[in-house]
Amino acid sequence: MKWIYWVRLYDTKFQAGCLVRRMENDWWIYGYDCPKEIEVFRSRKGKYGVRYVP
């Protein structure tokens, strides 16, 4: 299982969570398959990011 990391880090967990919800709900609009797993993670510097498994 290889994680793909989203390019941007966010200041709050809420902002990263909004991206996760958007990815779960809007992925089909762009003609892609929905990722198997999506999660919010915290970086060493305290910011939040999103990673997923295609």
Distance bins in CASP14 RR format, pairs under 12 A and 6 or more apart:
PFRMAT RR
TARGET T0000
AUTHOR 0000-0000-0000
RMODE 2
METHOD distances of the structure
MODEL  1
1 35 0 0 0 0 0 1 0 0 0 0 0
1 36 0 0 0 0 1 0 0 0 0 0 0
1 37 0 0 0 0 1 0 0 0 0 0 0
1 39 0 0 0 0 0 1 0 0 0 0 0
1 51 0 0 0 0 0 1 0 0 0 0 0
1 52 0 0 0 0 0 1 0 0 0 0 0
1 53 1 0 1 0 0 0 0 0 0 0 0
1 54 0 0 0 0 0 1 0 0 0 0 0
2 35 0 0 0 0 0 1 0 0 0 0 0
2 36 0 0 0 0 0 1 0 0 0 0 0
2 37 0 0 0 0 0 1 0 0 0 0 0
2 51 0 0 0 0 1 0 0 0 0 0 0
2 52 0 0 0 0 0 1 0 0 0 0 0
2 53 1 0 0 1 0 0 0 0 0 0 0
2 54 0 0 0 0 1 0 0 0 0 0 0
3 35 0 0 0 0 0 1 0 0 0 0 0
3 36 0 0 0 0 0 1 0 0 0 0 0
3 37 0 0 0 0 1 0 0 0 0 0 0
3 38 0 0 0 0 0 1 0 0 0 0 0
3 39 0 0 0 0 1 0 0 0 0 0 0
3 41 0 0 0 0 1 0 0 0 0 0 0
3 49 0 0 0 0 0 1 0 0 0 0 0
3 50 0 0 0 0 0 1 0 0 0 0 0
3 51 1 0 1 0 0 0 0 0 0 0 0
3 52 1 0 0 1 0 0 0 0 0 0 0
3 53 1 0 0 1 0 0 0 0 0 0 0
3 54 0 0 0 0 1 0 0 0 0 0 0
4 23 0 0 0 0 0 1 0 0 0 0 0
4 35 0 0 0 0 1 0 0 0 0 0 0
4 36 0 0 0 0 0 1 0 0 0 0 0
4 37 0 0 0 0 0 1 0 0 0 0 0
4 38 0 0 0 0 0 1 0 0 0 0 0
4 39 0 0 0 0 0 1 0 0 0 0 0
4 49 0 0 0 0 0 1 0 0 0 0 0
4 50 0 0 0 0 1 0 0 0 0 0 0
4 51 1 0 0 1 0 0 0 0 0 0 0
4 52 1 0 1 0 0 0 0 0 0 0 0
4 53 1 0 0 1 0 0 0 0 0 0 0
4 54 1 0 0 1 0 0 0 0 0 0 0
5 16 0 0 0 0 0 1 0 0 0 0 0
5 38 0 0 0 0 0 1 0 0 0 0 0
5 39 0 0 0 0 0 1 0 0 0 0 0
5 40 0 0 0 0 0 1 0 0 0 0 0
5 41 0 0 0 0 1 0 0 0 0 0 0
5 43 0 0 0 0 1 0 0 0 0 0 0
5 48 0 0 0 0 0 1 0 0 0 0 0
5 49 1 0 0 1 0 0 0 0 0 0 0
5 50 1 0 0 1 0 0 0 0 0 0 0
5 51 1 0 1 0 0 0 0 0 0 0 0
5 52 0 0 0 0 1 0 0 0 0 0 0
5 53 0 0 0 0 0 1 0 0 0 0 0
6 15 0 0 0 0 0 1 0 0 0 0 0
6 16 0 0 0 0 1 0 0 0 0 0 0
6 17 0 0 0 0 0 1 0 0 0 0 0
6 19 1 0 0 1 0 0 0 0 0 0 0
6 20 0 0 0 0 1 0 0 0 0 0 0
6 22 0 0 0 0 0 1 0 0 0 0 0
6 23 0 0 0 0 1 0 0 0 0 0 0
6 35 0 0 0 0 0 1 0 0 0 0 0
6 38 0 0 0 0 1 0 0 0 0 0 0
6 39 0 0 0 0 0 1 0 0 0 0 0
6 40 0 0 0 0 1 0 0 0 0 0 0
6 41 0 0 0 0 1 0 0 0 0 0 0
6 43 0 0 0 0 0 1 0 0 0 0 0
6 47 0 0 0 0 0 1 0 0 0 0 0
6 48 0 0 0 0 0 1 0 0 0 0 0
6 49 1 0 0 1 0 0 0 0 0 0 0
6 50 1 0 1 0 0 0 0 0 0 0 0
6 51 1 0 0 1 0 0 0 0 0 0 0
6 52 1 0 0 1 0 0 0 0 0 0 0
7 19 0 0 0 0 0 1 0 0 0 0 0
7 49 0 0 0 0 1 0 0 0 0 0 0
7 50 0 0 0 0 1 0 0 0 0 0 0
7 51 0 0 0 0 0 1 0 0 0 0 0
8 15 0 0 0 0 1 0 0 0 0 0 0
8 16 0 0 0 0 1 0 0 0 0 0 0
8 19 0 0 0 0 1 0 0 0 0 0 0
8 43 0 0 0 0 0 1 0 0 0 0 0
8 47 0 0 0 0 1 0 0 0 0 0 0
8 48 0 0 0 0 1 0 0 0 0 0 0
8 49 1 0 0 1 0 0 0 0 0 0 0
8 50 0 0 0 0 1 0 0 0 0 0 0
8 51 0 0 0 0 0 1 0 0 0 0 0
9 15 0 0 0 0 1 0 0 0 0 0 0
9 16 0 0 0 0 1 0 0 0 0 0 0
9 19 0 0 0 0 0 1 0 0 0 0 0
9 40 0 0 0 0 0 1 0 0 0 0 0
9 41 0 0 0 0 1 0 0 0 0 0 0
9 42 0 0 0 0 1 0 0 0 0 0 0
9 43 1 0 1 0 0 0 0 0 0 0 0
9 44 0 0 0 0 0 1 0 0 0 0 0
9 45 0 0 0 0 1 0 0 0 0 0 0
9 46 0 0 0 0 1 0 0 0 0 0 0
9 47 1 1 0 0 0 0 0 0 0 0 0
9 48 1 0 0 1 0 0 0 0 0 0 0
9 49 1 0 1 0 0 0 0 0 0 0 0
9 50 0 0 0 0 1 0 0 0 0 0 0
9 51 0 0 0 0 0 1 0 0 0 0 0
10 16 1 0 1 0 0 0 0 0 0 0 0
10 17 0 0 0 0 1 0 0 0 0 0 0
10 18 0 0 0 0 1 0 0 0 0 0 0
10 19 1 0 0 1 0 0 0 0 0 0 0
10 20 0 0 0 0 0 1 0 0 0 0 0
10 40 0 0 0 0 1 0 0 0 0 0 0
10 41 0 0 0 0 0 1 0 0 0 0 0
10 42 0 0 0 0 0 1 0 0 0 0 0
10 43 0 0 0 0 1 0 0 0 0 0 0
10 45 0 0 0 0 0 1 0 0 0 0 0
10 46 0 0 0 0 0 1 0 0 0 0 0
10 47 1 0 0 1 0 0 0 0 0 0 0
10 48 1 0 1 0 0 0 0 0 0 0 0
10 49 1 0 0 1 0 0 0 0 0 0 0
10 50 0 0 0 0 1 0 0 0 0 0 0
11 42 0 0 0 0 0 1 0 0 0 0 0
11 43 0 0 0 0 0 1 0 0 0 0 0
11 45 0 0 0 0 0 1 0 0 0 0 0
11 46 0 0 0 0 1 0 0 0 0 0 0
11 47 1 0 0 1 0 0 0 0 0 0 0
11 48 1 0 0 1 0 0 0 0 0 0 0
11 49 0 0 0 0 0 1 0 0 0 0 0
12 18 0 0 0 0 1 0 0 0 0 0 0
12 19 0 0 0 0 0 1 0 0 0 0 0
12 40 0 0 0 0 0 1 0 0 0 0 0
12 42 0 0 0 0 0 1 0 0 0 0 0
12 46 0 0 0 0 0 1 0 0 0 0 0
12 47 0 0 0 0 1 0 0 0 0 0 0
12 48 1 0 0 1 0 0 0 0 0 0 0
12 49 0 0 0 0 0 1 0 0 0 0 0
13 19 0 0 0 0 0 1 0 0 0 0 0
13 20 0 0 0 0 0 1 0 0 0 0 0
13 39 0 0 0 0 0 1 0 0 0 0 0
13 40 1 0 0 1 0 0 0 0 0 0 0
13 41 0 0 0 0 1 0 0 0 0 0 0
13 42 1 0 0 1 0 0 0 0 0 0 0
13 43 0 0 0 0 0 1 0 0 0 0 0
13 46 0 0 0 0 0 1 0 0 0 0 0
13 47 0 0 0 0 1 0 0 0 0 0 0
13 48 1 0 1 0 0 0 0 0 0 0 0
13 49 0 0 0 0 1 0 0 0 0 0 0
13 50 0 0 0 0 0 1 0 0 0 0 0
14 20 0 0 0 0 0 1 0 0 0 0 0
14 21 0 0 0 0 0 1 0 0 0 0 0
14 40 0 0 0 0 1 0 0 0 0 0 0
14 48 0 0 0 0 1 0 0 0 0 0 0
14 49 0 0 0 0 0 1 0 0 0 0 0
15 21 0 0 0 0 0 1 0 0 0 0 0
15 22 0 0 0 0 0 1 0 0 0 0 0
15 40 0 0 0 0 1 0 0 0 0 0 0
15 47 0 0 0 0 1 0 0 0 0 0 0
15 48 1 0 0 1 0 0 0 0 0 0 0
15 49 0 0 0 0 1 0 0 0 0 0 0
15 50 0 0 0 0 1 0 0 0 0 0 0
16 22 0 0 0 0 0 1 0 0 0 0 0
16 23 0 0 0 0 0 1 0 0 0 0 0
16 38 0 0 0 0 0 1 0 0 0 0 0
16 39 0 0 0 0 1 0 0 0 0 0 0
16 40 1 0 1 0 0 0 0 0 0 0 0
16 41 0 0 0 0 1 0 0 0 0 0 0
16 42 0 0 0 0 1 0 0 0 0 0 0
16 43 0 0 0 0 0 1 0 0 0 0 0
16 46 0 0 0 0 0 1 0 0 0 0 0
16 47 0 0 0 0 1 0 0 0 0 0 0
16 48 1 0 1 0 0 0 0 0 0 0 0
16 49 1 0 1 0 0 0 0 0 0 0 0
16 50 1 0 1 0 0 0 0 0 0 0 0
16 51 0 0 0 0 0 1 0 0 0 0 0
16 52 0 0 0 0 0 1 0 0 0 0 0
17 23 0 0 0 0 1 0 0 0 0 0 0
17 24 0 0 0 0 1 0 0 0 0 0 0
17 25 0 0 0 0 0 1 0 0 0 0 0
17 38 0 0 0 0 1 0 0 0 0 0 0
17 39 0 0 0 0 1 0 0 0 0 0 0
17 40 1 0 1 0 0 0 0 0 0 0 0
17 41 0 0 0 0 0 1 0 0 0 0 0
17 48 1 0 0 1 0 0 0 0 0 0 0
17 49 0 0 0 0 1 0 0 0 0 0 0
17 50 1 0 0 1 0 0 0 0 0 0 0
18 24 0 0 0 0 0 1 0 0 0 0 0
18 25 0 0 0 0 0 1 0 0 0 0 0
18 26 0 0 0 0 0 1 0 0 0 0 0
18 40 0 0 0 0 0 1 0 0 0 0 0
18 48 0 0 0 0 0 1 0 0 0 0 0
18 49 0 0 0 0 0 1 0 0 0 0 0
18 50 0 0 0 0 1 0 0 0 0 0 0
19 25 0 0 0 0 0 1 0 0 0 0 0
19 26 0 0 0 0 0 1 0 0 0 0 0
19 27 0 0 0 0 0 1 0 0 0 0 0
19 38 0 0 0 0 1 0 0 0 0 0 0
19 39 0 0 0 0 0 1 0 0 0 0 0
19 40 0 0 0 0 1 0 0 0 0 0 0
19 48 0 0 0 0 1 0 0 0 0 0 0
19 49 0 0 0 0 1 0 0 0 0 0 0
19 50 1 0 1 0 0 0 0 0 0 0 0
19 51 0 0 0 0 0 1 0 0 0 0 0
19 52 0 0 0 0 0 1 0 0 0 0 0
20 26 0 0 0 0 0 1 0 0 0 0 0
20 27 0 0 0 0 0 1 0 0 0 0 0
20 34 0 0 0 0 0 1 0 0 0 0 0
20 35 0 0 0 0 1 0 0 0 0 0 0
20 37 0 0 0 0 0 1 0 0 0 0 0
20 38 1 0 1 0 0 0 0 0 0 0 0
20 39 1 0 0 1 0 0 0 0 0 0 0
20 40 1 0 0 1 0 0 0 0 0 0 0
20 41 0 0 0 0 0 1 0 0 0 0 0
20 48 0 0 0 0 0 1 0 0 0 0 0
20 49 0 0 0 0 1 0 0 0 0 0 0
20 50 1 0 1 0 0 0 0 0 0 0 0
20 51 0 0 0 0 1 0 0 0 0 0 0
20 52 0 0 0 0 1 0 0 0 0 0 0
21 27 0 0 0 0 0 1 0 0 0 0 0
21 38 0 0 0 0 1 0 0 0 0 0 0
21 40 0 0 0 0 0 1 0 0 0 0 0
21 50 0 0 0 0 0 1 0 0 0 0 0
22 28 0 0 0 0 0 1 0 0 0 0 0
22 29 0 0 0 0 0 1 0 0 0 0 0
22 30 0 0 0 0 0 1 0 0 0 0 0
22 34 0 0 0 0 0 1 0 0 0 0 0
22 38 0 0 0 0 0 1 0 0 0 0 0
22 50 0 0 0 0 1 0 0 0 0 0 0
23 29 0 0 0 0 0 1 0 0 0 0 0
23 30 0 0 0 0 0 1 0 0 0 0 0
23 32 0 0 0 0 1 0 0 0 0 0 0
23 33 0 0 0 0 0 1 0 0 0 0 0
23 34 1 0 0 1 0 0 0 0 0 0 0
23 35 1 0 0 1 0 0 0 0 0 0 0
23 36 0 0 0 0 0 1 0 0 0 0 0
23 37 0 0 0 0 0 1 0 0 0 0 0
23 38 1 0 1 0 0 0 0 0 0 0 0
23 39 0 0 0 0 0 1 0 0 0 0 0
23 40 0 0 0 0 0 1 0 0 0 0 0
23 49 0 0 0 0 0 1 0 0 0 0 0
23 50 1 0 0 1 0 0 0 0 0 0 0
23 51 0 0 0 0 0 1 0 0 0 0 0
23 52 1 0 0 1 0 0 0 0 0 0 0
23 53 0 0 0 0 0 1 0 0 0 0 0
23 54 0 0 0 0 0 1 0 0 0 0 0
24 34 1 0 0 1 0 0 0 0 0 0 0
24 35 0 0 0 0 1 0 0 0 0 0 0
24 36 0 0 0 0 0 1 0 0 0 0 0
24 37 0 0 0 0 0 1 0 0 0 0 0
24 38 1 0 0 1 0 0 0 0 0 0 0
24 39 0 0 0 0 0 1 0 0 0 0 0
24 50 0 0 0 0 0 1 0 0 0 0 0
24 52 0 0 0 0 1 0 0 0 0 0 0
25 34 0 0 0 0 1 0 0 0 0 0 0
25 38 0 0 0 0 0 1 0 0 0 0 0
26 32 0 0 0 0 1 0 0 0 0 0 0
26 34 0 0 0 0 1 0 0 0 0 0 0
27 33 1 0 0 1 0 0 0 0 0 0 0
27 34 1 0 1 0 0 0 0 0 0 0 0
27 35 1 0 0 1 0 0 0 0 0 0 0
27 36 0 0 0 0 0 1 0 0 0 0 0
27 38 0 0 0 0 1 0 0 0 0 0 0
27 52 0 0 0 0 1 0 0 0 0 0 0
27 54 0 0 0 0 0 1 0 0 0 0 0
28 34 1 0 0 1 0 0 0 0 0 0 0
28 35 0 0 0 0 0 1 0 0 0 0 0
32 52 0 0 0 0 0 1 0 0 0 0 0
32 54 0 0 0 0 1 0 0 0 0 0 0
33 52 0 0 0 0 0 1 0 0 0 0 0
33 53 0 0 0 0 0 1 0 0 0 0 0
33 54 1 0 0 1 0 0 0 0 0 0 0
34 52 0 0 0 0 1 0 0 0 0 0 0
34 53 0 0 0 0 0 1 0 0 0 0 0
34 54 0 0 0 0 1 0 0 0 0 0 0
35 50 0 0 0 0 0 1 0 0 0 0 0
35 51 0 0 0 0 1 0 0 0 0 0 0
35 52 1 1 0 0 0 0 0 0 0 0 0
35 53 1 0 1 0 0 0 0 0 0 0 0
35 54 1 0 1 0 0 0 0 0 0 0 0
36 51 0 0 0 0 0 1 0 0 0 0 0
36 52 1 0 0 1 0 0 0 0 0 0 0
36 53 1 0 1 0 0 0 0 0 0 0 0
36 54 1 0 0 1 0 0 0 0 0 0 0
37 50 0 0 0 0 0 1 0 0 0 0 0
37 51 0 0 0 0 1 0 0 0 0 0 0
37 52 1 0 0 1 0 0 0 0 0 0 0
37 53 1 0 1 0 0 0 0 0 0 0 0
37 54 0 0 0 0 1 0 0 0 0 0 0
38 49 0 0 0 0 0 1 0 0 0 0 0
38 50 1 0 0 1 0 0 0 0 0 0 0
38 51 1 0 0 1 0 0 0 0 0 0 0
38 52 1 0 1 0 0 0 0 0 0 0 0
38 53 1 0 0 1 0 0 0 0 0 0 0
38 54 0 0 0 0 0 1 0 0 0 0 0
39 48 0 0 0 0 0 1 0 0 0 0 0
39 49 0 0 0 0 1 0 0 0 0 0 0
39 50 1 0 0 1 0 0 0 0 0 0 0
39 51 1 0 0 1 0 0 0 0 0 0 0
39 52 1 0 0 1 0 0 0 0 0 0 0
39 53 0 0 0 0 1 0 0 0 0 0 0
40 47 0 0 0 0 0 1 0 0 0 0 0
40 48 1 0 1 0 0 0 0 0 0 0 0
40 49 1 0 0 1 0 0 0 0 0 0 0
40 50 1 0 1 0 0 0 0 0 0 0 0
40 51 0 0 0 0 1 0 0 0 0 0 0
40 52 0 0 0 0 0 1 0 0 0 0 0
41 47 0 0 0 0 1 0 0 0 0 0 0
41 48 1 0 0 1 0 0 0 0 0 0 0
41 49 1 0 1 0 0 0 0 0 0 0 0
41 50 1 0 0 1 0 0 0 0 0 0 0
41 51 1 0 1 0 0 0 0 0 0 0 0
41 52 0 0 0 0 0 1 0 0 0 0 0
42 48 1 0 1 0 0 0 0 0 0 0 0
42 49 1 0 0 1 0 0 0 0 0 0 0
42 50 0 0 0 0 0 1 0 0 0 0 0
42 51 0 0 0 0 0 1 0 0 0 0 0
43 49 1 0 0 1 0 0 0 0 0 0 0
43 50 0 0 0 0 0 1 0 0 0 0 0
43 51 0 0 0 0 0 1 0 0 0 0 0
END
